[in-house]
Amino acid sequence: MKRFKKILYIRQANEKVGSNLARVRSLADNNQAELCLATVVPDIRGGFGLPPDGPTGTTLQTQVIADARTELSSLLQDWPGESMPQQRVLVGNDYIQIIRPVLRNG
């Protein structure tokens, strides 16, 4: 019985992943569904509250995205099986960034 075709798992920054990741993997395996792991990082606007000779908003945003990608990749180091889930780093407001891929991809 396939109830789900696609499953989106949003990892929050301060969340302990252990059993949650095992549950979502089991759900995806049981339904033969595509799994996507994602995290949402804030949108860092350039110039606001940054020191004049410090890093730019773009530099900070790039580093935050790279750190989030590294963190998602580290969760999947011991991922068993051949089919690796997709990994996405969404930038912006949590609610909007979570709803947007659901509306786009069903």
C-alpha positions in Angstrom: 0.0 0.0 0.0 1.5 3.3 -1.1 0.0 6.2 0.7 2.8 8.6 0.0 4.8 9.3 -3.1 7.1 12.0 -1.7 8.1 12.8 1.9 9.6 16.0 3.0 11.5 16.0 6.3 12.4 19.4 7.7 15.2 19.4 10.2 15.2 22.2 12.7 18.4 23.7 13.9 18.3 22.5 17.6 16.6 19.2 16.9 18.1 15.8 18.0 17.7 13.7 14.9 18.2 10.0 16.0 14.7 8.4 16.2 13.0 11.0 14.0 15.3 10.2 11.0 14.8 6.5 11.6 11.0 6.9 11.6 11.0 9.0 8.4 13.3 6.5 6.7 11.0 3.7 7.7 8.0 5.5 6.4 9.7 6.2 3.1 10.8 2.6 2.7 7.4 1.2 3.6 5.7 3.5 1.1 8.5 3.3 -1.5 8.4 7.0 -1.5 11.0 9.6 -2.5 12.5 11.2 0.6 13.9 14.8 0.8 15.7 16.1 3.9 15.7 19.9 4.2 16.6 22.6 6.6 15.7 26.2 6.6 18.2 29.0 7.3 17.4 32.6 7.8 17.8 35.1 5.0 20.7 37.4 5.9 20.2 40.8 4.3 23.3 42.7 3.5 24.2 45.9 5.3 21.8 45.8 8.2 23.7 45.6 11.5 27.0 44.5 10.0 30.2 46.3 10.8 31.6 48.5 8.0 34.8 46.6 7.5 33.3 43.2 8.4 31.9 40.4 6.2 29.1 41.2 3.8 25.6 39.7 4.0 26.4 37.6 0.9 29.5 36.2 2.5 27.6 35.3 5.7 24.7 33.8 3.8 27.0 31.7 1.7 28.7 30.4 4.9 25.4 29.7 6.6 24.2 27.7 3.6 27.5 25.7 3.4 27.3 24.9 7.1 23.7 23.7 6.7 24.6 21.5 3.7 27.5 20.0 5.7 25.2 19.3 8.6 22.7 17.5 6.4 25.4 15.5 4.7 26.7 14.4 8.1 23.3 13.0 8.9 23.4 10.8 5.9 26.9 9.4 6.4 25.6 6.1 7.7 22.6 6.0 5.5 22.0 2.3 4.5 20.9 1.3 1.1 21.4 2.6 -2.4 18.8 5.4 -2.6 20.0 8.5 -0.9 17.5 11.1 -0.1 17.6 14.5 -1.7 19.1 17.3 0.4 17.9 20.9 0.3 18.8 24.0 2.2 15.9 26.5 2.0 16.6 30.2 2.7 14.0 32.5 4.2 11.0 32.4 6.4 10.4 28.9 7.8 6.7 28.7 7.1 6.9 30.0 3.5 10.0 27.9 2.7 8.3 24.7 4.0 5.0 25.3 2.2 6.6 26.3 -1.2 8.1 22.9 -2.1 4.9 21.1 -1.0 2.8 23.2 -3.3 5.3 22.9 -6.2 5.9 19.2 -6.0 2.8 17.8 -4.5 
